[in-house]
Amino acid sequence: MFTGIIEQTGTLHAADNSGSNLHFWVKSALADALQIDQSLSHNGVCLTVDQLAPGMHRVTAIRETLEKTNLGHWQPGTMINLERCMPLNGRLDGHIVQGHADCTATCTGITDKNGSWEFDFRFPPEFASLVIEKGSISLNGISLTIFNVKKDGFTVAIIPYTFEHTNMQQLKTGDTVNLEFDMIGKYVNRISQLQNS
């Protein structure tokens, strides 16, 4: 379980195939504090640390993960948002994030607001019932509040601290991001569907 508060950014050092899987070596300041079998959010995707090296860790993404996220587009040098799992005695500063990305969204516009930034995104409309005005969303692992909600789009506002300490600073129009919708909203939506079936 995560909170959507990014601890550190890392950089993809290398990626290699193993059958339908992809192994990623990530450089970061967190690497020396990690352990084998530890869960770590990478752009909002929970992956298990399976190897360690000085200043680096390795994780593996299976086909299902690659099909539903932007991980398959990573190239050496890609900046990655990292968050370790939440300790049971920790503060929930963002919202409950499982690290299970539901889909990707495409950045359709960026507006510099002279002190903050607004990013517009388009997502698959079949998820429209999970997106509400002023609701929470995990976007590349960042807990954000959405507004300007449409059937297939929304906007987020980014403060300078978040811009400087996450990979939002590198995002361009046309780029894809990983989305995880609010878990409580997903349960409510599922209950409603079952009651109406």
ZADO-1210 file (C-alpha; in nm, 4 decimals, padded with zeros to 6 digits):
<atoms>
<atom x="00.0000" y="00.0000" z="00.0000" code="MET" pos="1"/>
<atom x="00.1242" y="00.3471" z="-00.0927" code="PHE" pos="2"/>
<atom x="00.0168" y="00.7064" z="-00.0365" code="THR" pos="3"/>
<atom x="00.1034" y="00.8757" z="-00.3652" code="GLY" pos="4"/>
<atom x="00.3661" y="01.0969" z="-00.2014" code="ILE" pos="5"/>
<atom x="00.6823" y="01.0522" z="-00.4082" code="ILE" pos="6"/>
<atom x="00.9952" y="00.9923" z="-00.2005" code="GLU" pos="7"/>
<atom x="01.2581" y="01.0131" z="-00.4686" code="GLN" pos="8"/>
<atom x="01.3054" y="00.9990" z="-00.8428" code="THR" pos="9"/>
<atom x="01.5241" y="00.7404" z="-01.0084" code="GLY" pos="10"/>
<atom x="01.6687" y="00.7003" z="-01.3566" code="THR" pos="11"/>
<atom x="01.6391" y="00.3944" z="-01.5777" code="LEU" pos="12"/>
<atom x="01.9899" y="00.2595" z="-01.6270" code="HIS" pos="13"/>
<atom x="01.9133" y="-00.0407" z="-01.8466" code="ALA" pos="14"/>
<atom x="01.6329" y="-00.2715" z="-01.9573" code="ALA" pos="15"/>
<atom x="01.6564" y="-00.6246" z="-02.0904" code="ASP" pos="16"/>
<atom x="01.4097" y="-00.8889" z="-02.2065" code="ASN" pos="17"/>
<atom x="01.3547" y="-01.2316" z="-02.0558" code="SER" pos="18"/>
<atom x="01.0833" y="-01.4054" z="-02.2534" code="GLY" pos="19"/>
<atom x="00.7756" y="-01.1805" z="-02.2305" code="SER" pos="20"/>
<atom x="00.9138" y="-01.0039" z="-01.9224" code="ASN" pos="21"/>
<atom x="01.1226" y="-00.6880" z="-01.8985" code="LEU" pos="22"/>
<atom x="01.3905" y="-00.6373" z="-01.6328" code="HIS" pos="23"/>
<atom x="01.4630" y="-00.2777" z="-01.5330" code="PHE" pos="24"/>
<atom x="01.7757" y="-00.1546" z="-01.3553" code="TRP" pos="25"/>
<atom x="01.6983" y="00.1749" z="-01.1809" code="VAL" pos="26"/>
<atom x="01.9536" y="00.4153" z="-01.0300" code="LYS" pos="27"/>
<atom x="01.8397" y="00.6148" z="-00.7287" code="SER" pos="28"/>
<atom x="01.9381" y="00.7520" z="-00.3902" code="ALA" pos="29"/>
<atom x="01.6968" y="00.4975" z="-00.2370" code="LEU" pos="30"/>
<atom x="01.8825" y="00.1953" z="-00.3724" code="ALA" pos="31"/>
<atom x="02.1129" y="00.1425" z="-00.0749" code="ASP" pos="32"/>
<atom x="01.8143" y="00.1412" z="00.1651" code="ALA" pos="33"/>
<atom x="01.6226" y="-00.1251" z="-00.0305" code="LEU" pos="34"/>
<atom x="01.5985" y="-00.4984" z="00.0306" code="GLN" pos="35"/>
<atom x="01.5306" y="-00.7966" z="-00.1936" code="ILE" pos="36"/>
<atom x="01.1533" y="-00.8790" z="-00.2065" code="ASP" pos="37"/>
<atom x="01.0598" y="-00.5219" z="-00.1078" code="GLN" pos="38"/>
<atom x="00.7616" y="-00.3603" z="-00.2802" code="SER" pos="39"/>
<atom x="00.8404" y="-00.0309" z="-00.4492" code="LEU" pos="40"/>
<atom x="00.6145" y="00.1933" z="-00.6554" code="SER" pos="41"/>
<atom x="00.7593" y="00.2910" z="-00.9947" code="HIS" pos="42"/>
<atom x="00.5460" y="00.5595" z="-01.1623" code="ASN" pos="43"/>
<atom x="00.2570" y="00.4215" z="-00.9592" code="GLY" pos="44"/>
<atom x="00.3208" y="00.0558" z="-01.0431" code="VAL" pos="45"/>
<atom x="00.4038" y="-00.1765" z="-00.7539" code="CYS" pos="46"/>
<atom x="00.7058" y="-00.3885" z="-00.8476" code="LEU" pos="47"/>
<atom x="00.9202" y="-00.6225" z="-00.6381" code="THR" pos="48"/>
<atom x="01.2914" y="-00.5558" z="-00.5944" code="VAL" pos="49"/>
<atom x="01.4616" y="-00.8750" z="-00.7151" code="ASP" pos="50"/>
<atom x="01.8278" y="-00.7712" z="-00.7377" code="GLN" pos="51"/>
<atom x="02.0503" y="-00.5037" z="-00.5868" code="LEU" pos="52"/>
<atom x="02.3766" y="-00.3444" z="-00.6955" code="ALA" pos="53"/>
<atom x="02.5598" y="-00.0369" z="-00.5648" code="PRO" pos="54"/>
<atom x="02.3301" y="00.2593" z="-00.6240" code="GLY" pos="55"/>
<atom x="02.0823" y="00.0493" z="-00.8254" code="MET" pos="56"/>
<atom x="01.7996" y="-00.2003" z="-00.7931" code="HIS" pos="57"/>
<atom x="01.6314" y="-00.4319" z="-01.0405" code="ARG" pos="58"/>
<atom x="01.2609" y="-00.5045" z="-01.0864" code="VAL" pos="59"/>
<atom x="01.0737" y="-00.7188" z="-01.3372" code="THR" pos="60"/>
<atom x="00.7528" y="-00.6331" z="-01.5224" code="ALA" pos="61"/>
<atom x="00.5421" y="-00.9138" z="-01.6684" code="ILE" pos="62"/>
<atom x="00.3326" y="-00.8904" z="-01.9861" code="ARG" pos="63"/>
<atom x="00.0112" y="-00.7925" z="-01.8009" code="GLU" pos="64"/>
<atom x="00.1918" y="-00.4975" z="-01.6406" code="THR" pos="65"/>
<atom x="00.3515" y="-00.3913" z="-01.9674" code="LEU" pos="66"/>
<atom x="00.0155" y="-00.3974" z="-02.1478" code="GLU" pos="67"/>
<atom x="-00.1612" y="-00.1747" z="-01.8934" code="LYS" pos="68"/>
<atom x="00.1126" y="00.0772" z="-01.8132" code="THR" pos="69"/>
<atom x="00.3729" y="00.2999" z="-01.9770" code="ASN" pos="70"/>
<atom x="00.6647" y="00.0865" z="-01.8560" code="LEU" pos="71"/>
<atom x="00.7223" y="-00.0614" z="-02.2007" code="GLY" pos="72"/>
<atom x="00.8061" y="00.2869" z="-02.3305" code="HIS" pos="73"/>
<atom x="01.0855" y="00.3476" z="-02.0803" code="TRP" pos="74"/>
<atom x="01.4281" y="00.4159" z="-02.2265" code="GLN" pos="75"/>
<atom x="01.7658" y="00.4562" z="-02.0525" code="PRO" pos="76"/>
<atom x="01.7602" y="00.7958" z="-01.8831" code="GLY" pos="77"/>
<atom x="01.3832" y="00.7946" z="-01.8205" code="THR" pos="78"/>
<atom x="01.3004" y="00.9632" z="-01.4879" code="MET" pos="79"/>
<atom x="01.0886" y="00.7399" z="-01.2608" code="ILE" pos="80"/>
<atom x="00.8832" y="00.8394" z="-00.9555" code="ASN" pos="81"/>
<atom x="00.9626" y="00.6101" z="-00.6596" code="LEU" pos="82"/>
<atom x="00.7796" y="00.5459" z="-00.3332" code="GLU" pos="83"/>
<atom x="00.8363" y="00.2774" z="-00.0727" code="ARG" pos="84"/>
<atom x="00.5297" y="00.1159" z="00.0822" code="CYS" pos="85"/>
<atom x="00.3607" y="00.2946" z="00.3698" code="MET" pos="86"/>
<atom x="00.4548" y="00.1848" z="00.7243" code="PRO" pos="87"/>
<atom x="00.1541" y="00.0982" z="00.9405" code="LEU" pos="88"/>
<atom x="00.2450" y="00.3803" z="01.1806" code="ASN" pos="89"/>
<atom x="00.2880" y="00.6347" z="00.9004" code="GLY" pos="90"/>
<atom x="00.0763" y="00.9288" z="00.7912" code="ARG" pos="91"/>
<atom x="-00.1542" y="00.8981" z="00.4920" code="LEU" pos="92"/>
<atom x="-00.0562" y="01.2319" z="00.3368" code="ASP" pos="93"/>
<atom x="-00.1987" y="01.1486" z="-00.0059" code="GLY" pos="94"/>
<atom x="-00.4649" y="00.8801" z="-00.0490" code="HIS" pos="95"/>
<atom x="-00.4765" y="00.4996" z="-00.0488" code="ILE" pos="96"/>
<atom x="-00.2819" y="00.3782" z="-00.3536" code="VAL" pos="97"/>
<atom x="-00.2388" y="00.0076" z="-00.4274" code="GLN" pos="98"/>
<atom x="00.0216" y="00.0373" z="-00.7002" code="GLY" pos="99"/>
<atom x="-00.2117" y="-00.1442" z="-00.9422" code="HIS" pos="100"/>
<atom x="-00.2418" y="00.0769" z="-01.2490" code="ALA" pos="101"/>
<atom x="-00.5815" y="00.0593" z="-01.4190" code="ASP" pos="102"/>
<atom x="-00.4861" y="00.2147" z="-01.7529" code="CYS" pos="103"/>
<atom x="-00.2803" y="00.4882" z="-01.9118" code="THR" pos="104"/>
<atom x="-00.3807" y="00.8427" z="-02.0009" code="ALA" pos="105"/>
<atom x="-00.2380" y="01.0809" z="-02.2598" code="THR" pos="106"/>
<atom x="-00.1280" y="01.4342" z="-02.1802" code="CYS" pos="107"/>
<atom x="-00.3251" y="01.6653" z="-02.4109" code="THR" pos="108"/>
<atom x="-00.2106" y="02.0036" z="-02.2863" code="GLY" pos="109"/>
<atom x="00.0160" y="02.1877" z="-02.0424" code="ILE" pos="110"/>
<atom x="-00.0492" y="02.5420" z="-01.9211" code="THR" pos="111"/>
<atom x="00.2079" y="02.7462" z="-01.7300" code="ASP" pos="112"/>
<atom x="00.0107" y="02.9421" z="-01.4687" code="LYS" pos="113"/>
<atom x="00.3055" y="03.1582" z="-01.3556" code="ASN" pos="114"/>
<atom x="00.3710" y="02.9766" z="-01.0285" code="GLY" pos="115"/>
<atom x="00.1992" y="02.6463" z="-01.0977" code="SER" pos="116"/>
<atom x="00.1121" y="02.4274" z="-01.3956" code="TRP" pos="117"/>
<atom x="-00.2085" y="02.2694" z="-01.5216" code="GLU" pos="118"/>
<atom x="-00.1894" y="01.9406" z="-01.7089" code="PHE" pos="119"/>
<atom x="-00.4810" y="01.8066" z="-01.9148" code="ASP" pos="120"/>
<atom x="-00.5240" y="01.4341" z="-01.9726" code="PHE" pos="121"/>
<atom x="-00.7426" y="01.2083" z="-02.1858" code="ARG" pos="122"/>
<atom x="-00.8252" y="00.8596" z="-02.0571" code="PHE" pos="123"/>
<atom x="-01.0365" y="00.5647" z="-02.1856" code="PRO" pos="124"/>
<atom x="-01.4054" y="00.6641" z="-02.1448" code="PRO" pos="125"/>
<atom x="-01.5013" y="00.3230" z="-02.0008" code="GLU" pos="126"/>
<atom x="-01.3460" y="00.4467" z="-01.6734" code="PHE" pos="127"/>
<atom x="-01.5602" y="00.7638" z="-01.6624" code="ALA" pos="128"/>
<atom x="-01.7656" y="00.6492" z="-01.3620" code="SER" pos="129"/>
<atom x="-01.4478" y="00.6349" z="-01.1507" code="LEU" pos="130"/>
<atom x="-01.3519" y="00.9988" z="-01.2090" code="VAL" pos="131"/>
<atom x="-01.5214" y="01.2699" z="-01.0026" code="ILE" pos="132"/>
<atom x="-01.4700" y="01.6436" z="-00.9628" code="GLU" pos="133"/>
<atom x="-01.2205" y="01.7132" z="-00.6804" code="LYS" pos="134"/>
<atom x="-01.1590" y="01.3396" z="-00.6437" code="GLY" pos="135"/>
<atom x="-00.8213" y="01.1727" z="-00.5899" code="SER" pos="136"/>
<atom x="-00.6209" y="00.9946" z="-00.8573" code="ILE" pos="137"/>
<atom x="-00.2757" y="00.8376" z="-00.8748" code="SER" pos="138"/>
<atom x="-00.0947" y="00.9718" z="-01.1815" code="LEU" pos="139"/>
<atom x="00.2489" y="00.8155" z="-01.2366" code="ASN" pos="140"/>
<atom x="00.2273" y="00.7332" z="-00.8659" code="GLY" pos="141"/>
<atom x="00.1540" y="01.0912" z="-00.7565" code="ILE" pos="142"/>
<atom x="-00.1563" y="01.1505" z="-00.5457" code="SER" pos="143"/>
<atom x="-00.3380" y="01.4382" z="-00.7147" code="LEU" pos="144"/>
<atom x="-00.6771" y="01.6093" z="-00.7053" code="THR" pos="145"/>
<atom x="-00.8611" y="01.6252" z="-01.0367" code="ILE" pos="146"/>
<atom x="-01.0916" y="01.8949" z="-01.1707" code="PHE" pos="147"/>
<atom x="-01.2476" y="02.0037" z="-01.4990" code="ASN" pos="148"/>
<atom x="-01.3764" y="01.6476" z="-01.5292" code="VAL" pos="149"/>
<atom x="-01.5179" y="01.5311" z="-01.8631" code="LYS" pos="150"/>
<atom x="-01.6300" y="01.1889" z="-01.9856" code="LYS" pos="151"/>
<atom x="-01.2806" y="01.1115" z="-02.1110" code="ASP" pos="152"/>
<atom x="-01.0626" y="01.3810" z="-01.9582" code="GLY" pos="153"/>
<atom x="-00.9585" y="01.5800" z="-01.6543" code="PHE" pos="154"/>
<atom x="-00.7079" y="01.8400" z="-01.5380" code="THR" pos="155"/>
<atom x="-00.4597" y="01.8432" z="-01.2487" code="VAL" pos="156"/>
<atom x="-00.2772" y="02.1401" z="-01.0984" code="ALA" pos="157"/>
<atom x="00.0890" y="02.0946" z="-01.0056" code="ILE" pos="158"/>
<atom x="00.2602" y="02.3082" z="-00.7415" code="ILE" pos="159"/>
<atom x="00.6311" y="02.3949" z="-00.7746" code="PRO" pos="160"/>
<atom x="00.7437" y="02.1372" z="-00.5139" code="TYR" pos="161"/>
<atom x="00.5704" y="01.8518" z="-00.6957" code="THR" pos="162"/>
<atom x="00.6977" y="01.9753" z="-01.0322" code="PHE" pos="163"/>
<atom x="01.0571" y="01.9884" z="-00.9074" code="GLU" pos="164"/>
<atom x="01.0542" y="01.6555" z="-00.7195" code="HIS" pos="165"/>
<atom x="00.8730" y="01.4285" z="-00.9682" code="THR" pos="166"/>
<atom x="00.8886" y="01.3454" z="-01.3370" code="ASN" pos="167"/>
<atom x="00.6081" y="01.5937" z="-01.4107" code="MET" pos="168"/>
<atom x="00.8926" y="01.8300" z="-01.5015" code="GLN" pos="169"/>
<atom x="00.9719" y="01.6133" z="-01.8055" code="GLN" pos="170"/>
<atom x="00.6159" y="01.5437" z="-01.9202" code="LEU" pos="171"/>
<atom x="00.5248" y="01.6655" z="-02.2685" code="LYS" pos="172"/>
<atom x="00.2027" y="01.6799" z="-02.4657" code="THR" pos="173"/>
<atom x="00.1448" y="01.3353" z="-02.6162" code="GLY" pos="174"/>
<atom x="00.3216" y="01.1463" z="-02.3368" code="ASP" pos="175"/>
<atom x="00.1409" y="00.8677" z="-02.1532" code="THR" pos="176"/>
<atom x="00.1094" y="00.8327" z="-01.7762" code="VAL" pos="177"/>
<atom x="-00.0101" y="00.5505" z="-01.5514" code="ASN" pos="178"/>
<atom x="-00.3473" y="00.5979" z="-01.3819" code="LEU" pos="179"/>
<atom x="-00.4845" y="00.4257" z="-01.0744" code="GLU" pos="180"/>
<atom x="-00.8368" y="00.5282" z="-00.9824" code="PHE" pos="181"/>
<atom x="-00.9475" y="00.5678" z="-00.6228" code="ASP" pos="182"/>
<atom x="-00.9915" y="00.2256" z="-00.4615" code="MET" pos="183"/>
<atom x="-01.3002" y="00.3256" z="-00.2615" code="ILE" pos="184"/>
<atom x="-01.4619" y="00.4574" z="-00.5783" code="GLY" pos="185"/>
<atom x="-01.3902" y="00.1274" z="-00.7535" code="LYS" pos="186"/>
<atom x="-01.5618" y="-00.0726" z="-00.4786" code="TYR" pos="187"/>
<atom x="-01.8649" y="00.1578" z="-00.4771" code="VAL" pos="188"/>
<atom x="-01.8850" y="00.1351" z="-00.8560" code="ASN" pos="189"/>
<atom x="-01.8662" y="-00.2465" z="-00.8454" code="ARG" pos="190"/>
<atom x="-02.1391" y="-00.2729" z="-00.5803" code="ILE" pos="191"/>
<atom x="-02.3613" y="-00.0438" z="-00.7876" code="SER" pos="192"/>
<atom x="-02.3048" y="-00.2542" z="-01.0999" code="GLN" pos="193"/>
<atom x="-02.3940" y="-00.5757" z="-00.9171" code="LEU" pos="194"/>
<atom x="-02.7087" y="-00.4234" z="-00.7688" code="GLN" pos="195"/>
<atom x="-02.8235" y="-00.3064" z="-01.1103" code="ASN" pos="196"/>
<atom x="-02.7493" y="-00.6330" z="-01.2924" code="SER" pos="197"/>
</atoms>
